[in-house]
Amino acid sequence: MFTGLTEQIIAGKYYLVDAGYPLKTGYLKPYPETRYHLSDFVRGSRPVQGRHEHFNKAHSSLRGVIERTFGVWKKKMAHFKQNAAVHLQETTLHCPCNNGLT
């Protein structure tokens, strides 16, 4: 857990966090007790139902993109391999997708 992260939240910015984080302004965490993992939404299962499931599916998908991106960076940059704690001032990932949420 990051100590003092709440003091670093910039107005108008949002942080994709997992279910372990508290619900605070600027944190986007999945809805509890609602399907979340992409494997829960495989073909043959019931279709996505409701706004909470749509949000959780999009959240899970974006989190996977972020984790894969950091994995690629770690492979390409020795600096990331050697340092367990990486301090970035701001990382912006642009996701040009329309997930149907309005």
CORHU-V553280 format. One record per pair of residues at least 24 apart in sequence whose C-alpha atoms are under 8 Angstrom apart, sorted by the first residue. I is the first residue (numbers start at 1). J is the second residue. D is the distance in Angstrom with one decimal. If there is no record, write none. Layout:
i=I j=J d=D
i=I j=J d=D
This chain:
i=16 j=59 d=7.6
i=16 j=63 d=7.4
i=29 j=59 d=7.8
i=30 j=55 d=7.4
i=30 j=56 d=5.4
i=30 j=59 d=6.7
i=31 j=55 d=7.9
i=31 j=56 d=6.5
i=36 j=60 d=6.4
i=51 j=101 d=7.6
i=54 j=99 d=7.8
i=54 j=101 d=7.4
i=55 j=101 d=7.4
i=58 j=99 d=6.8
i=66 j=93 d=7.8
